[in-house]
């Protein structure tokens, strides 16, 4: 029973974590928006 609830939770926690790591380690993504507005 617990195994059925763990898999969806890993998906919901893993996706934002993956996005956070991509944003943190790829500087072009986090600097594109300020550059677009002229900062």
C-alpha positions, 0 to 999 in steps of 0.5 A: 500500500505505501509503495503506491503513494510513494511513486507519485510523491517522488514525481511531484517532488522530483520535478521541481527539484530538477527544475531548481537544479537546472536553473541553478547550474545553467546561468543563461536561464536565470540571466535571460529575463533581466537581460531582456528588460535591459538590466 
